[in-house]
Structures are given as structure tokens and as C-alpha cells.
Amino acid sequence: MRTSTFLSLGLATLTTALPTLEIRQTSNTTANSTACATGVHIIVARASTEKPGEGIIGAVATQVQQTVPGSDSEAVDYPATLANYPTSEGLGVAGMTELIENYAARCPNSKMALMGYSQGAQVIGDVMCGTSEANFNSTPPLNPALSKNIIAIIQMGDPTHIPNLPQDVGNSTKAGIFPRPNTTACAAMEPITKSFCSADDRFCDSGNSIPVHLSYVREFGVQAKDFVVSKAMNGTRKA
């Protein structure tokens, strides 16, 4: 599906879903410019159309912080818009990359986790795997020297979703509306990644349902939290 088609459909459908997003979203940014997390530092990219902050997936980040002492979080500062979506998503990739670079330089021994919902999930994929989707500017994968301290990745409703990969969770059988043509660079991230996508999701499964797309924190939030906590407590990138 071409980007222009996605924009016209997405603007219409997500506009009706905005009240749900507004109710659930949070702006729980607790990191500061000097401290290094002794637990896990979580970088969060919100979904399209959500207000600045961590968005609905921020609830999962909060649960991790409540479980793992010494943890904190910060939000990626990017437009998260449907209009000019490729530009918005590209700014998200740049913004998250900068946060990772800056934090790794300041806190080289601290663990990091990444969380993203919808457009934010695509941002994470493009940061870690490089951007290879049609109609998006190509970018390289994150330097392995920077990714070595990333111990967990959570993606919910990723528009670049590819089914039947080891990191997939849910009953999706179809690719997302922006399927990632090159998953080779993602292989190293598989043991530390959970990508949640359910059947008929409008964006990650190329289906028809917006309610499914908005369901992941409710349906899988505890599982996502437990996965990040296990990685943070074990301090490992292994499966």
C-alpha cells in the first residue's frame, strides 16, 4: 500500500480513535540530564497522534520502573503525526538514535530498554535494523557499540511487522502496511525483542480493526513488562 493511501485511510480512522488514545496516554518522563539509572533506562516512542510524552505504552514503562528499582524513562521528542508520516517517522528515528547515543556516552554501564507503539514501534525497528521500507529515507542500523547495553525491546502494532519471526507475539499472519523488506539486520535483536501484533490490526496486520490496534497494552502489557523486567534483572541479551 502506498504512503498516500495509508495517510488518507489512517487520518480518517485514527481521528475516530483519538478519544481512546487521549484517555490512556501518559507523559511519565522521569529521566534527567545527569543521573544514570541503576536499574534500566527506558526510551519510549509514542504512537501517531498522541500528545508529546510516552503515550499509552508509557504505562508499561511505568510498571517496569515500579518493579525494577533505580529505573527511569524518557520520551522521544518527535512529531508522531500522520500528515507527512515518512518525515515524522524519520525525525523519530533521528531523535531516538540521539537519545541512545547521548545516554550511552553519559552512562556506558547502564542498561537500556526501548518501547514503541504504532509509529513509535516503526521508529524502533528503523533505529535498530536500519530503514529499508519503500517511500522512507534509507538509514543504517544502530552501531553495535551503541546497542550492546540495550537489553530489551518492546514493539506494539508495528506497521513494518513481518509475521512468523521469532520475536513475534500474537496471532497475526499478515505483514504490516509498510512491510520491512530487509530483516537481516534485525536478527541480532531477536532474543531481546517482543513485537506484539494481532490478527485484523489495521496497521501491523493490514487488517480492518482500529480497536485491535489499540488493544496491546490491555492485552499484552503485563507480558511486555515481565519480559523487560526479566532482561533487566538478568542483565542479559540472550533469549
C-alpha positions, 0 to 999 in steps of 0.5 A, a space after each residue: 500500500 502506498 504512503 498516500 493511501 495509508 495517510 488518507 485511510 489512517 487520518 480518517 480512522 485514527 481521528 475516530 480513535 483519538 478519544 481512546 488514545 487521549 484517555 490512556 496516554 501518559 507523559 511519565 518522563 522521569 529521566 534527567 540530564 545527569 543521573 544514570 539509572 541503576 536499574 534500566 533506562 527506558 526510551 519510549 516512542 509514542 504512537 501517531 497522534 498522541 500528545 508529546 510524552 510516552 503515550 499509552 505504552 508509557 504505562 508499561 514503562 511505568 510498571 517496569 520502573 515500579 518493579 525494577 528499582 533505580 529505573 527511569 524513562 524518557 520520551 522521544 521528542 518527535 512529531 508522531 503525526 500522520 500528515 507527512 508520516 515518512 518525515 515524522 517517522 524519520 525525525 523519530 528515528 533521528 531523535 531516538 538514535 540521539 537519545 541512545 547515543 547521548 545516554 550511552 556516552 553519559 552512562 556506558 554501564 547502564 542498561 537500556 530498554 526501548 518501547 514503541 507503539 504504532 509509529 513509535 514501534 516503526 521508529 524502533 525497528 528503523 533505529 535498530 535494523 536500519 530503514 529499508 521500507 519503500 517511500 522512507 529515507 534509507 538509514 543504517 542500523 544502530 552501531 553495535 557499540 551503541 546497542 550492546 547495553 540495550 537489553 530489551 525491546 518492546 514493539 506494539 502494532 508495528 506497521 513494518 511487522 513481518 509475521 512468523 519471526 521469532 520475536 513475534 507475539 500474537 496471532 497475526 499472519 499478515 505483514 504490516 502496511 509498510 512491510 520491512 523488506 530487509 530483516 537481516 539486520 534485525 536478527 541480532 535483536 531477536 532474543 531481546 525483542 517482543 513485537 506484539 501484533 494481532 490478527 485484523 490490526 489495521 496497521 501491523 496486520 493490514 487488517 480492518 480493526 482500529 480497536 485491535 490496534 489499540 488493544 496491546 497494552 490491555 492485552 499484552 502489557 503485563 507480558 511486555 513488562 515481565 519480559 523487560 523486567 526479566 532482561 533487566 534483572 538478568 542483565 542479559 541479551 540472550 533469549 
